[in-house]
Amino acid sequence: MKKDSKQHIQQRATEPFVPTEGQQEQISTHAEGQSGNSVLRQHAEQQFAEELEELARADRQQRPPNWRLSPWAVRTYLLGGRLPNGFQVSPKYIGNARLIEIAISTLATDRALLLYGLPGTAKSWVSEHLAAAISGDSTLLIQGTAGTDESALRYGWNYARLLVEGPSPAALVASPLMTAMQTGKLARIEELTRISSEVQDTLITILSEKTLPIPELNREVQARKGFNVIATANNRDKGVNDLSSALMRRFNTVVLPLPQDIEEEVRIVERRVADLGQVLELPAEKPALEEIRRVVTIFRELREGKTLDGSLKLKIPSGTLSTAEAISVINNGLALAAYYGDGTLRAGDLAAGLTGAIVKDPVQDRIVWLEYLQTVMKERRSWQDLYRACREVV
């Protein structure tokens, strides 16, 4: 490459990007399209902005440094309640209130929070809403995978500027965790145990010293008040990349359980199905409570390996059959009813979703499902329509 060409590339790399008039119009149009109701799923702080505003207005309790709301208001936001002015705050989590109180209190201390439990127990959901209520920003998120490296947790580099300038503050790319430290907000780490143990241990200094060293620049980032970390972990991943004892000591663990009883699980599914139905604008009628109860009953019985009355033992399928999957089955049925039926959720609309959720292993799970159909569902008189529909699918 010629010398003048290299100089031209270096010059282009260091010049700021200034969009043309046409590009500015496209960026503006794109930004407008991302606002309002056109977004498929808004962040929690956007979707529940009115509730957060009302809570902030009514909040007279002491707030930890840099928190948007007091612990009392955060609890009310998560669990729901009526404010003194009559405004009704919707519950985001239905379950043990004490677990939510422990989680909120932990985030007000110097210990990080680890939400632990089975898939579908609302760990990510609770994490997002805690960040929205406390920091007003739930987007400082790191998704843990087997390929997550240290740069995802610490910082990376803009290699175009790095090649031209060498290590410099302008060439550094802050991770969500670094941004949370600099702004005094909560950072979220999803599926912490999916990250390799060597990368996990990057967090030890950050959580204990509240400092992120940047040796390339001979400097460090010190966390501002309000900074903390919420991590989630799936107990189905136990043994994959278990946390070291040194890292575990930096976390306070809160185990989120499955819904305590069928009534609680039915309420959760009913509420989430209604919320998602509005977002997706499905032209279907609200599902009958009995249909939701049937799906939840099937999931609970197969999950626990026995019928609700305890009279019959059942084989357990390989899948988790979580509350989140029950919500997906109902929503899938509503879509079928809306676009290929009369808009009313019926047994035939649920059968395919039920079978798909239960039969993960085409051999073993199919045997489990067929046995359940013959020994349990067939014997329930009011379930004959669902039995026939599921048999046709299988």
Secondary structure, 3 states (H helix, E strand, C coil): CCHHHHHHHHHHHHCCCCCCHHHHHHHHHHHHHCCHHHCCCCCHHHHCHHHHHHHHHHCCCCCCCCCCCCHHHHHHHHHCEECCCCCEECCCCCCCHHHHHHHHHHHCCCCEEEEEECCCCCHHHHHHHHHHHHHCCCCCEEECCCCCCHHHHCEEECHHHHHHHCCCCCCEEECHHHHHHHHCCEEEEECHHHCCHHHHCCHHHHHHHCEEEEHHHCEEEECCCCCEEEEEEEHHHCCCCCCCHHHHCCEEEEECCCCCCHHHHHHHHHHHHHHHHHHHCCCCCCCCHHHHHHHHHHHHHHHHCECCCCCCECCCCCCCCCHHHHHHHHHHHHHHHHHHCCCCCCHHHHHHHHHHHHCCCCCHHHHHHHHHHHHCHHHCHHHHHHHHHHHHHC
